[in-house]
Amino acid sequence: MILIEDADPDHADAKVLIAALSQRLAAITGSSGQASFDADDVRGPGAAFLLARDEQGRPLGCGALRPLQPGVAEIKRMYAAVAGQGVGSAVLTALEARAKSLGYDEIRLETRRVNTAAVGFYRRAGYREIPPYGRYVGRPEAVCFAKPIRSTSA
């Protein structure tokens, strides 16, 4: 069973996971991605930082949500320590649920094109490619995605 909990990005387990993600991204893309993450962006109103744990409390993964613009949240620092065990899907589902509960209509994110595992993961989860936004405009190595999350029920 995968347990998802709120955490601060400065929590020791969060720091370990974020460091592991940075190391993995540097190996895949040549950049750790640290420059595009500010822990203060995922604290406070409209934001969240989530940790995934196993039943023994061991950290398995993480993900963050930050306000991007009215009605739109951005996912940051998504990471599963071990691929293929449902951790990434559990964290993503929890982030989407949180974003919806916070009143967002859409979630966006960016990853590098060369990170084919992440690109495939987000496509399978229903994210569609969109034109680059914000700091990713004019960066051909970046691929941006979005997913509507607003309720379709009346």
PyMOL commands that set and color helices and strands:
alter all, ss='L'
color gray80, all
select helices_A, chain A and resi 12-29+34-36+39-42+87-101+116-124+134-136
alter helices_A, ss='H'
color red, helices_A
select strands_A, chain A and resi 3-6+48-53+59-69+72-80+106-112+128-130+142-148
alter strands_A, ss='S'
color yellow, strands_A
deselect
rebuild
show_as cartoon
